[in-house]
């Protein structure tokens, strides 16, 4: 029995990055031997075990053969005679197909270290094209390591293009796709994830609503970058720069989908794009079964982001409707995330990345003013049921009028 550290732990150590998760491969062992040493089995499709003390995953060396569509269409074979090289060749990228023993002796049959130095994301073998999930994984790695200068090798990009055209991407489950998308959006340069998907044709398959934004012009006065797709990437870039959570990043990606529906004869204006985009945002949400908080914020940002930009001009009654829509009284964090998404939208414009956004503090102040209305005095006056609701609304409107009168313009 020989045990090797493999994959990301080896890659990140060689890159000088922190190693968080460690995967192990066991060569020359049987399931019975692993059990005898106290390992606990967890793999349903192939033998994976948890270490009795550390809880880390140890997998028996295995080969795989394609026998169906999609991510799960494989037959796995694990036995003591499977070599380390045979196990490594089934991996996606050369930089993930390296192993080292307990003395840090490197096994690198597919030149992963060379590609690390060349800053290339290159597939290990033609079997790469058998797994459509790898299109998303490579785009995610491109986003993760973009700051180090990594790019996708041309021949790998071509394989990704072939996969995108083959119909295999449609076989991916929403859960697997969302897992990769969510992880990619939380990288330091998530816009690179979208760029790579677009370059290989996968964006058109997975998110045609986002792909449709590229080439759609906007008024130069508000959008010096002009192209709606380029603007969306910039907004996503700003969201990462400001360390926004996944909910905000997802909303930033989808906020302008309605502009993809504007007839060409109406360009560069996009009248009512906020409302037109809601059905598209809903469709993307449902396609990937995004978490509820991501779905809700994306729809609210899509509908109201222009309200956010015009906050200082809104009538108190419109401001109250906005606050009610977000339920700022019980869910203040969601309104904070809305404000953040609006600010990222404002900053995601060429040359305006450092602009101030006074609307943010103005909206926070409005929410505080509305929340300051006390319910108890109204109860003591005998209001109840629907009348109480109207009375609270009336008092909140008064509070917002008073706030608008003294708030800095």
JOCOR-V87029 format. One line per field, one symbol per residue. ss: DSSP state (h for helix, s for strand, l for the rest). A space follows every 50 residues. Layout:
ss->???
//
This chain:
ss->lssssslhhhhhhhhlllllllssssslllhhhhhhlllssllllllsss llllllsssslssssslllllllssssslllllhhhhhhlllshhhllss lllllssllllhhhhhhhlsslsllhhhhhllhhhhhhhhhhhhlhhhll sslhhhhhhhhhhhhhlhhhhllhhhhhhhhhhhhllllhhhhhhhhhhl lhhhhhlhhhhlllllslllllllllshhhhhhhhhhhhhhllllhhhhh hhhhllhhhhhllhhhllllllhhhhlhhhhhhhhhhllllhhhhhhhhh hhhhhhhhhlhhhllhhhhhhhhhhhlllllhhhhhhhhhhhhhhhhlll llllllllhhhhhhhhhhhhhllllhhhhhllllhhhhhhhhhhhhhhhh hhhhhhlll
//
